[in-house]
């Protein structure tokens, strides 16, 4: 699965993340989902977290450093459910 999103900060946790608005429909669940994600050729394991009828994918500092992106940048995200 693939989607495009802008890196943002979650208003509750203040984590840097990407938001996937159609996630519940595509993942067929409103619960947490473990995934293998690829952003700009950087592969990592993460958990999509449900927030308000969609999911967020928190991005660690090491991921942001590797892809040379930060809040406000747009990224293409490829995911595979684990």
Beta strands, then each sheet from edge to edge (+ up, - down):
strand 1: 2-6
strand 2: 8-9
strand 3: 16-20
strand 4: 33-39
strand 5: 42-51
strand 6: 54-58
strand 7: 74-81
sheet 1: 1+ 7- 4+ 5- 6+ 3- 2+
end
